[in-house]
Amino acid sequence: MQIVFEMNILMKVFPPILILLAGLFCLPRAAAADSDPPSVEQVKAAFIAHYADLLEAEYADSLELTRQTQTAIETFLQRPSAENLAVARQAWTDCREPYMQSEISRFYDGPIDSIEGYINAWPIDENYLDYTVAAPDAGTINQIAVFPHITLDVIVGANEREGEKTVSTGFHAIEFLLWGQDFYADSPGRRPYTDYVDGPAGPGLHAARRREYLHLLAGLLVQHLQIVTGQWAPNQPGNYRARFLALAPDVALTKIFNGVGNLSGSELTGERILVPYTTKSQENEHDCFSDTTHLDLVRNELGVQNICLGCYKRANGKLIQGTGLIALLEKVDPKLAARLQHQLETAMAALKAIPPPFDQAILGDDSAPGRVAIKKSLGALRVQTASIARAAAVLHIQLNLK
């Protein structure tokens, strides 16, 4: 059973208790006290159904905010200015929030996995797309002899054609075209809006091609998110959601656990935090042009929390709540349920304590405040992931952590 609360109304009517209410709503709900409490199998079924509801909402929000980003980008391309560029950048940052939470649906051959490389592939080789300080004539945009026309076929065909870093589509390609390279300790990239204004030399010489590339990228991202959103839409016979809900409960749970476990472990703990922490390389930072990596880390963890607590705050402020993993665990191992809930809170607090920008937090020796905070978050996430693995074992689910 899905319950939706209009948080915007609460904000206006009961502002003094808003924070308290928000916290209470996101706690796992205890079963109603009656003589016939739901069985483990009934709670499993409710959890699986609510998981699908949460994903549908996260993808729908991601699609809507990405459409708004597309509109902001089109406005900028039609009227390039510093102000319109700032609006497009903010729209890009905002549309990442629901998408990063939705990444718990990866790692089990769901509808996102076949096209994720076109949506959120990283890291990217800037020279593959556009000019850099070291190579002013680099990239598809500037190589007219190789790519006479900028088309969707050219962009899609080039994506990861020469390896995983040769990314030509998706969020991070758009990020680079909006911000440019980041050489600064106190700010993200500073690509000028004049890169999109026709001129006789330099970037302006190819501004029309750059405008076309960014225009096509924004539309392509919307198209790809439409595909995934449609696969999780309710009441669509034959789509992935319908097939998912028709699976045997433990098969569906195996998919859910593999998504949550791998996001918490190998992806968030490993690729997105441990690798840049170890290498101290900005190139391994998730959002290395916009300096919004710290937001991505928190949003990924929020995605894990959403599934565990059965709670998601939509882009319009509405709160969706239902049966989460913690509620299921309370039926089979209450102590583990309580431990995991505490670990979720600890991991979130640790991630929020990492001082932005992330590319500066990874630098220095291991006693530097940023590195201390990152190391603490790594520890908290490892403990959290271990409890997710333990939860799978308790439920007799085969977990395949990468």
Secondary structure, 3 states (H helix, E strand, C coil): CCEEEEHHHHHHHCHHHHHHHHHHHCCCCCCCCCCCCCCHHHHHHHHHHHHHHHHHHHHHHHHHHHHHHHHHHHHHHHCCCHHHHHHHHHHHHHHHHHHHHHHHHCCCCCCCCCCHHHHCCCCCCHHHCCCCCCCCCCCCCCCCCCCCCCCHHHHHHHCCCCCCCCCCCCHHHHHHHHHCCCCCCCCCCCCCHHHHCCCCCHHHHHHHHHHHHHHHHHHHHHHHHHHHHHHHCCCCCCCHHHHHHCCCHHHHHHHHHHHHHHHHHHHHHHHHHHHHHHHCCHHHCCCCCCCCHHHHHHHHHHHHHHHHHCEEECCCCEEEECCCHHHHHHHHCHHHHHHHHHHHHHHHHHHHCCCCCHHHHCCCCCCCHHHHHHHHHHHHHHHHHHHHHHHHHHCCCCCCCC
